[in-house]
Amino acid sequence: MIPSNIKALILDMDGVVWKGDAPIGDLAATFQRIRERGLKFVFATNNGTKTPEEYQKKLADLGVKIEAYQVVTSALGVAFMLSRKFPRGTKVFMIGEDGIRVALEEKGFQILSTEDAPQAQVFVMGIDRTINFMKVAEATLLVRAGVPFYTTNTDKTFPTPRGEIPGSGSWLSVITSATGVEPIVAGKPFPYLMELSLERLGTKKNETLIVGDRLETDIAAGQAVGCPTALVLSGVSSKAQAAAWQPKMNIVAESLSDLVK
């Protein structure tokens, strides 16, 4: 199903490789086939909750051995974006988890507690499973005061074995509705993660297939950067939605396993 000119894959994670913590198919066998075909690959995910090393361990537990550099997250993307605009030591208030925290700290940013949030020079938002009213209130006050506003991604949901649950974009809508301000976005559908992934792969756009389960982020990002795209139906977007999508993606497959057969 994969065209012969394709030399590398950029893979989404949630909905492509797993749902929640449940693997989609026999991942060890799937990635063995990918390697047998000589395809290079990296993962590019809007889910910035984990560090690349944590994703590396999660994949290893599922029988897939990779190097940490093969994981590109929206947290890495937002940290890099900030590092190009703000000096080391800049004070950041964040709503997010360790993936964002570690990425920002590695770039030299100072992470503030909720109590110290009024000192923030930048506000960054991602998924935070310990989100509460005080965090949202402080973030709203900062954005209304004109503090630069960044987010890892705008995914409204992400898939679990029981169904879709609120994603970063759903929580983000609380801040945007309270402030009237839209954030600067690091993740898909904006092309930055795709460009960073291509840089790590060292392949050309026309020989790199972007694989995802969500039309409005994965497929849109791939098309925006000029790569061929493949939608898998194991996550969020349906076959009917794929049929209506314009411009058309190159491939529609039931799953990653079916795609690489």
VMD Tcl script that draws the C-alpha trace (Angstrom):
set ca {
  {0.00 0.00 0.00}
  {2.99 2.31 0.59}
  {4.37 3.64 -2.73}
  {7.83 2.44 -3.70}
  {9.33 5.95 -3.66}
  {8.62 6.39 0.07}
  {11.77 6.15 2.19}
  {10.50 7.35 5.57}
  {7.42 7.69 7.77}
  {6.36 10.45 10.15}
  {3.94 8.76 12.54}
  {1.38 10.20 14.90}
  {0.98 8.26 18.18}
  {-2.48 8.60 19.77}
  {-4.92 6.77 17.51}
  {-2.17 5.34 15.29}
  {0.08 3.40 17.66}
  {-2.20 3.22 20.71}
  {-5.43 4.39 22.28}
  {-4.68 5.52 25.81}
  {-2.32 2.78 26.98}
  {-3.79 0.06 24.74}
  {-1.66 -0.81 21.69}
  {-3.35 -0.89 18.29}
  {-2.50 -4.31 16.90}
  {0.78 -6.18 17.24}
  {3.20 -3.27 17.35}
  {6.33 -5.40 17.50}
  {5.34 -7.16 14.26}
  {4.25 -3.90 12.60}
  {7.53 -2.14 13.29}
  {9.51 -5.21 12.30}
  {7.83 -4.98 8.87}
  {8.64 -1.26 8.71}
  {12.30 -2.00 9.38}
  {12.37 -4.92 6.93}
  {11.15 -2.57 4.23}
  {14.07 -0.25 5.01}
  {11.83 2.64 6.06}
  {13.18 5.24 8.44}
  {10.65 6.67 10.89}
  {10.05 9.25 13.57}
  {7.04 9.99 15.73}
  {5.52 13.48 15.67}
  {2.85 13.95 18.31}
  {0.74 16.83 19.54}
  {0.61 15.07 22.91}
  {3.28 16.86 24.93}
  {2.52 15.25 28.28}
  {5.58 12.96 28.18}
  {9.24 13.50 27.42}
  {10.83 11.69 24.44}
  {12.54 9.36 26.94}
  {9.19 8.48 28.52}
  {7.73 7.73 25.09}
  {10.82 5.66 24.33}
  {10.15 3.55 27.43}
  {6.44 3.21 26.66}
  {7.23 1.94 23.18}
  {9.88 -0.44 24.53}
  {7.28 -1.88 26.92}
  {5.13 -2.57 23.85}
  {7.97 -4.30 22.02}
  {9.20 -1.38 19.88}
  {12.77 -0.22 20.46}
  {13.61 3.31 19.31}
  {15.99 6.14 20.15}
  {14.71 9.20 22.00}
  {15.62 11.48 19.06}
  {12.94 9.65 17.02}
  {10.22 11.33 19.09}
  {9.22 14.90 18.25}
  {6.56 16.35 20.55}
  {4.62 19.60 20.55}
  {6.30 20.36 23.88}
  {9.70 20.33 22.16}
  {8.20 22.48 19.45}
  {6.88 25.16 21.79}
  {10.14 25.21 23.79}
  {12.13 25.73 20.61}
  {9.78 28.48 19.44}
  {10.17 30.30 22.77}
  {13.97 29.88 22.76}
  {14.17 31.80 19.48}
  {12.25 34.74 20.93}
  {12.97 34.92 24.67}
  {16.27 34.73 26.61}
  {17.22 32.00 29.07}
  {15.82 32.76 32.50}
  {12.52 34.11 31.15}
  {9.75 33.38 33.66}
  {7.05 31.08 32.33}
  {3.72 30.09 33.81}
  {2.53 26.83 32.28}
  {-0.54 24.65 32.38}
  {0.82 21.25 31.39}
  {2.71 18.18 32.52}
  {6.31 16.94 32.65}
  {6.73 16.84 28.88}
  {6.33 20.61 28.65}
  {8.12 21.34 31.91}
  {11.25 19.38 30.98}
  {11.36 20.81 27.44}
  {11.14 24.38 28.77}
  {13.68 23.80 31.55}
  {16.14 22.31 29.06}
  {15.97 25.60 27.15}
  {16.72 27.53 30.35}
  {13.28 28.90 31.16}
  {12.17 29.43 34.77}
  {8.88 27.66 35.55}
  {6.64 29.47 38.02}
  {4.20 28.03 40.54}
  {0.55 29.06 40.47}
  {1.24 31.35 43.43}
  {4.02 33.13 41.52}
  {2.11 33.26 38.22}
  {1.69 37.08 38.29}
  {5.46 37.35 37.63}
  {5.19 35.43 34.34}
  {6.57 36.90 31.13}
  {5.12 34.09 28.98}
  {2.17 31.69 29.37}
  {2.25 28.19 27.82}
  {-0.66 25.74 27.78}
  {-0.99 22.03 27.04}
  {-2.83 19.05 28.47}
  {-2.78 19.05 32.27}
  {-4.57 16.26 34.13}
  {-4.27 18.27 37.37}
  {-5.86 21.41 35.90}
  {-7.93 23.44 38.36}
  {-9.77 26.73 38.66}
  {-6.82 28.66 40.10}
  {-4.52 27.69 37.22}
  {-7.16 28.74 34.69}
  {-7.86 31.99 36.56}
  {-4.18 32.96 36.70}
  {-3.73 32.11 33.02}
  {-6.74 34.22 32.09}
  {-5.42 37.20 34.05}
  {-2.02 36.90 32.37}
  {-3.42 36.71 28.84}
  {-5.81 39.59 29.46}
  {-2.82 41.62 30.66}
  {-1.05 41.02 27.35}
  {1.41 38.27 28.35}
  {2.44 36.26 25.23}
  {0.22 33.17 24.92}
  {1.50 29.88 23.45}
  {0.03 26.39 23.23}
  {1.37 22.98 22.29}
  {-1.72 22.08 20.24}
  {-5.40 22.67 19.65}
  {-6.65 19.05 19.53}
  {-10.14 19.16 21.05}
  {-10.08 15.46 21.96}
  {-7.85 12.45 21.97}
  {-8.88 8.80 21.68}
  {-8.99 6.21 24.46}
  {-10.30 2.62 24.36}
  {-13.62 3.89 25.79}
  {-13.95 6.84 23.40}
  {-12.70 10.38 22.98}
  {-11.92 12.56 26.00}
  {-11.12 16.30 26.26}
  {-7.80 17.28 24.73}
  {-5.69 20.39 25.03}
  {-7.94 22.35 22.69}
  {-11.00 21.82 24.88}
  {-9.24 23.30 27.91}
  {-7.70 25.97 25.72}
  {-11.18 27.15 24.72}
  {-11.80 28.22 28.32}
  {-8.89 30.68 28.12}
  {-9.72 31.92 24.63}
  {-13.39 32.47 25.46}
  {-12.46 34.35 28.65}
  {-9.88 36.56 26.93}
  {-10.77 36.80 23.25}
  {-7.11 36.02 22.50}
  {-5.93 33.15 20.29}
  {-2.58 31.48 21.12}
  {0.48 30.88 18.99}
  {0.39 27.14 18.20}
  {3.45 24.87 18.04}
  {1.78 21.60 17.05}
  {-0.14 20.24 14.10}
  {-1.83 21.40 11.85}
  {0.91 24.02 11.73}
  {3.92 22.63 9.84}
  {6.67 23.14 12.43}
  {6.64 19.56 13.84}
  {6.68 18.19 10.31}
  {9.69 20.33 9.39}
  {11.56 19.30 12.53}
  {10.74 15.65 11.80}
  {12.00 15.95 8.21}
  {15.21 17.47 9.53}
  {15.76 14.47 11.82}
  {14.98 11.98 9.08}
  {17.12 13.67 6.44}
  {14.63 12.79 3.70}
  {12.88 14.84 1.04}
  {9.24 15.79 1.38}
  {8.07 13.75 -1.62}
  {9.64 10.56 -0.20}
  {8.28 10.98 3.35}
  {4.78 9.71 4.17}
  {2.93 11.36 7.05}
  {0.62 8.95 8.86}
  {-2.14 10.08 11.22}
  {-5.66 9.41 12.43}
  {-6.98 12.98 12.55}
  {-7.77 14.91 9.39}
  {-7.70 18.43 10.82}
  {-4.27 18.03 12.43}
  {-2.18 15.15 11.03}
  {-3.39 15.22 7.44}
  {-3.68 19.01 7.32}
  {-0.12 19.38 8.63}
  {1.24 16.92 6.10}
  {-0.52 18.65 3.25}
  {0.60 22.06 4.50}
  {4.25 21.03 4.41}
  {3.91 19.29 1.03}
  {4.33 15.62 1.99}
  {2.16 12.68 0.88}
  {-0.31 11.66 3.59}
  {-2.01 8.52 4.86}
  {-5.07 8.46 7.12}
  {-5.57 5.42 9.35}
  {-9.09 4.73 10.64}
  {-7.96 3.37 14.01}
  {-8.37 6.69 15.84}
  {-10.58 9.76 15.48}
  {-11.49 10.47 11.84}
  {-13.92 8.20 9.98}
  {-14.05 6.85 6.43}
  {-16.99 9.17 5.67}
  {-15.05 12.18 6.91}
  {-12.06 11.10 4.83}
  {-14.25 10.89 1.72}
  {-15.38 14.48 2.24}
  {-11.91 15.89 2.98}
  {-10.30 18.21 0.45}
  {-7.67 17.99 -0.82}
  {-7.67 14.20 -0.78}
  {-5.05 12.34 1.20}
  {-2.94 9.82 -0.74}
  {-3.89 6.71 1.21}
  {-6.67 5.57 3.57}
  {-5.99 2.41 5.59}
  {-7.73 0.65 8.45}
  {-4.61 0.76 10.64}
  {-0.84 1.20 10.62}
  {-0.49 -2.56 10.39}
  {-2.63 -2.67 7.24}
  {-0.73 0.27 5.78}
  {2.66 -1.45 6.00}
  {1.61 -4.94 4.89}
}
mol new
graphics top color blue
foreach p $ca { graphics top sphere $p radius 0.5 }
foreach p [lrange $ca 0 end-1] q [lrange $ca 1 end] { graphics top cylinder $p $q radius 0.2 }
display resetview
